[in-house]
Amino acid sequence: MRKTFTILSVITAVLLAYALYQALVVAPTDAQQGEVYRIIYYHVPSAWTAFLLFFINFIASIQYLVSRKPSTQAAAKWVVLAIGVAGVVACFLPAVQRLIPAGMRPSAVATTVLLIPIFYFVIGWLFPGDRLDVLAVTTAEVGVVFCTIVLITGPIWARPVWGIWWAPGDIRLTSTLVLWLIYVSYLVLRRFSNSAQTQMLAAALAVFGALDVPLVYFSIWFFRTQHPQPVIGGGGSMDPRMLRTLLDSWIAFLFFAFLVCWSRFRLELLHREVEEAHAMESLAGEGVAAKASLPLNRSPR
Amino acid sequence: MNAIKFLFAAYIATWVIHGVYLGSLVRRFSQLRRELKEVGKK
């Protein structure tokens, strides 16, 4: 395991260095924005990674909630399958296609819908029982880190391009900030609540929080925003070298996010192990105390 | 401040955030390992 982690770390470091080289040297300068546009090579991949992590958190939270009852779990499997099949079929119906924003391919939407059952079953298979909850807290925390980067690099790009740090009322910016706040509150709940219901409450909050992700993503498709309109799949055009650099950066960030999630996952397992050890210790202490409180002349039956 | 400084500010900010987070993971790991060792001794 340690060897795999080391090899992956080396690969990730090489990929990140290559992505940085591509972003700063290979990708051409933007005719309108100049050099500052290169911020997108960190801003956009960080946003996509955060969305992916929140999506995994959403699936893991649903799995965790339904796993409490075997009958609910069985029903949920069929519901997810039905959503996948119905979603894919619907994307090719003319009535539904009219609702898809211009420039967005129905096949792309169908693939995204298909990811829901795929992720649902793969995550359920790879992370049985309480490991789902460990996965949920892991992806939420790492997702918040990536979302923080999005919220910081965005205004740094906006200042020289728009002349302002933040566009108040812009739906993309506001919904991203709300998304960040929801997941921060999720982490605060997990950190400070000692109730036995904390995991369930956090999972329920995560399910509602994840509903903001499509709003963030589609806001620039459905509303006129200060935030730039979609370039990839949105009818816009991009220099192939820029597009390749963007995808290279995303791959590097995905590797990095995977490694960070792996570490955070192990940390959470260790944290639970320590909590269990403390609980066992206090139980043993109570046992000794109970024995000590027995009257000396009273022998146990 | 010219545009290139904004570019470097964004890149540096990204790695500072990742660095701080990774540092917090390392700190929490060592703290938990120490705690586990102490519980094991008792």
Contacts between the chains, C-beta under 8 A, distances in Angstrom:
chain1	res1	chain2	res2	distance
A	20	B	11	7.9
A	33	B	3	7.9
A	34	B	3	5.4
A	35	B	3	5.7
A	35	B	4	5.3
A	35	B	7	5.6
A	36	B	3	4.0
A	36	B	4	7.3
A	36	B	6	5.2
A	36	B	7	5.3
A	38	B	7	5.5
A	39	B	6	7.2
A	39	B	7	5.9
A	39	B	10	4.4
A	39	B	11	7.8
A	42	B	10	6.2
A	42	B	11	6.1
A	42	B	14	5.0
A	43	B	10	7.2
A	46	B	14	7.1
A	145	B	17	6.4
A	145	B	18	7.0
A	145	B	21	4.9
A	148	B	17	5.8
A	149	B	13	7.4
A	149	B	14	5.1
A	149	B	17	5.5
A	149	B	18	7.7
A	152	B	10	7.6
A	152	B	13	5.2
A	152	B	14	7.8
A	152	B	17	7.1
A	153	B	10	4.3
A	153	B	13	6.5
A	153	B	14	6.3
A	156	B	6	5.3
A	156	B	9	5.4
A	156	B	10	4.3
A	156	B	13	6.8
A	157	B	6	7.0
A	157	B	10	6.5
A	159	B	6	6.3
A	160	B	3	4.8
A	160	B	6	5.0
A	256	B	18	7.7
A	260	B	18	7.9
A	260	B	21	7.4
A	260	B	22	7.2
A	260	B	25	7.6
A	263	B	22	8.0
A	263	B	25	5.5
A	263	B	29	7.9
A	264	B	25	6.4
A	267	B	25	6.1
A	267	B	28	5.8
A	267	B	29	5.8
A	267	B	32	7.1
A	270	B	29	7.0
A	270	B	32	4.8
A	270	B	33	7.3
A	270	B	36	7.2
A	271	B	28	7.7
A	271	B	32	5.8
A	273	B	36	6.6
A	274	B	32	5.2
A	274	B	35	5.1
A	274	B	36	5.2
A	274	B	39	7.0
A	277	B	36	6.2
A	277	B	39	4.2
A	277	B	40	7.3
A	278	B	39	6.3
A	281	B	39	5.7
A	281	B	42	6.2
